[in-house]
Amino acid sequence: MTIQKPRVGQFTFEQEGQEGGRYHSRVLHVPSKYSGLTIGRGFDLKHRSSEQILKALSEAGVAFGDAEVLAKASGLYGSQAQQFIKKHGLEGFEVSPKEQVILFEQTYEVMSKDVKRICDKADCVEVYGPVDWENLHPKIKDILIDLRYRGDYTPATRRRIQRYVVQNDLEAFSKEMSDRELWNTVPSERFKQRLAYLITT
């Protein structure tokens, strides 16, 4: 099967799952004990309201009846989310490749806007300077959004990388991304893939 690709965020899309195999992403899954019920490439129901879930799934083309059931997983995470799958007999549930892409693009757009919001915050600008978002190097932008997507774009990591985002300095940004100690909570493969993406011409 040809994998349908998103219009944006190809790097993050590839990191968030795969087609077939152990990490087949179109089935319901709970990536960690802190994760909510997740659909596709990172569409996590934990922090979404039932109304938001129902709206997003319906817009993606998921059958309304299925969307209604999944909306009840709002706020659940870890073992609770795993039990929800069993309780509702959803082990065989799967979204289509197109639905997966639409859900990913919805999430990626939200994350992109949030990174820009953080960069534009008065306190962030005061400390590090303004970011020229529209002209920011595409690779820096992609990795910033990927950091936010996984929860790695924090005040602590911004202390190390934000000045180079402001300077639009890909080389210095990449050097900070190569510091394993700074990114010690990031899975090894994600860490390596981020760095490879930045340094590949």
N, C-alpha and C positions, 0 to 999 in steps of 0.2 A: 504493500500500500504506500502510495506517495504521501508523505507527511505534509499537511497543509501548513504553510508558514504565515506568521503574523506580518503585518505591514510595518510594525515597529518592534524594537526590543528583541531582535533575533538572538542576541547573546544570552539574555536572561531566559528566553523561551527554551533554549537548548539545555540550560543548566537545571531547569525546574522539572525535568522528567524526560521520558523517552517513549517511543512507540513500540509496544510489545516488550517482552522480557520482564525481569524482576521489578523494574521501576516504571512499568506501563502506567502512564499518567491519566488516561481517560476513565479509569475506574475510580471509585471513591477510596481515598486513602487518608491516613493520619501520620504525617511525616515524623513527628516527635511527640513526646509526652506534653509538650507545651502548645502543640499545633491543634487547630480545630479540624473539623471534617473538611477535607480539601478536594476540590474538583479540578481536574486538568492541571495546568501548569501554574499552581500557586493561588487558585481562587479559594481562599480560606474563609469558612463561614463563622469562625470564632468571634470576630469583631464586627460582624454585620448583623443588622436587625433582621427579623423575619421579613419585614416589608422590603428591605433592600435586596435580600436574597431572592425573594419571589420576583421582583422587578427585573433584576439582572439576569436570572435564569430564563425568564419568559422572553426577554429581549434577545437572548442568545439562541432561542429556538427550542429550549427544553420543554417537553410536554407539561402543560399546566398542572396536571395531577402529580407528576413527579416533583415539580418545583414546589408545590404546596407541602409535600412530605419533607423535602430537604430544608425548607424554610424553618422547620421545627428544630433543626440542629443548631440554630443560632446560639452562640455563647458556649457551646459544648467544646471540650478539648480533651486530648489524651484518651484515657480509658473510657470516659463517657462517650466520646465521639465514636470510638471503636464499637461500643455496645449499641449505639444508635444504628449503626450499619446492620448489625445482627438482628436487633429488635424489629426493624422494618423490612428485613429480608432484602437488603440492598447489595448483597455481595456481588450480584451479577449486573448491577446497574453500570452503565457506561455512557458517557456523552460522545457525540459524533466529533470527528476531527474539526468540522466547521464550528460547532458549539464551543469546543475547547479553545480555539483561536479567538473567538469573539469574547469569551470570558477573560482570557489572558489580556487582550487589548484593552478591555474595560479596566482591569486592575493596573496595567502598566501606565495607562493615562493618569490614573489617580496618583500613582507613585511619582510619576514625572512632575505633576503639578505640585506635589508635596515637597519634592526636592527644591523646586524653584521657589516655593513659599519660604522654605528654611533659608535658602541663600539670600532671599530678599528681606528677611527679618531685620529689624533695626539693630538689634544687639549683635547679630552675626555680621552685618555690614560695618558696624562700628569697630569691631575687633579685627576683622579680616579684610574689609573692603568689599565693594560691589562686584557681583559676577555678571559678566555680559553673556547671559544665557543663550541668546540667539546665535552668537558667534563662538560659543564654547566648542572646543575640539570635540567632535562626535564621539571619540573613544572615551574621553573623560566623562562626557555626559552619560554615555551608556553604562559605564561602571558606577557612577554616582547613583543612578537609578537602580542598578543591580544591588548596590549596598543597601539602599532603602528597602528594596523588595525583600531582602533577607533579614533586615533589622540591624545592619552593621553601620548605618550612617548615624552616629551618635555624637553628642557633645565631645566625648573623649577622642573619637577618631577624627572629628573635625579639627581638633587642635593640631593635628598632624598634617592633614591633607588640604584644609580649606584655603590656605594661603596660595597653594599651587593651582587650585581651581580658579581663584581670583586672577592669578597671573596667566592662566591658560597655558601652564607649563606642563606639557605631557611627560617630558623626561623626568622632572622632579616628582610629579604625581606618581609615575610608575615606580620610582625608587621607593616611595613610601608604601606603595602597594606590595612591594617585595619583602617588607619587614614581617616575618612570620610571627614575631612576638606581639606586634601590634594587632595582628589579625588571628590571634591564637584560638578564638572561638569559631572561626570559619572552617568548615570541613576542608580537608586537604585538597580534594579534587577541585572544589570551587575556587580556593586560593590559587592553585596552579593555573586554572583556566582563565581567571581574571588577568593574571600577570601575562600569560601567553597572548591574550587578546590585545593587551596594551602595547606589547613590544613587537608584535608582528606587523610588518609594513603592509 
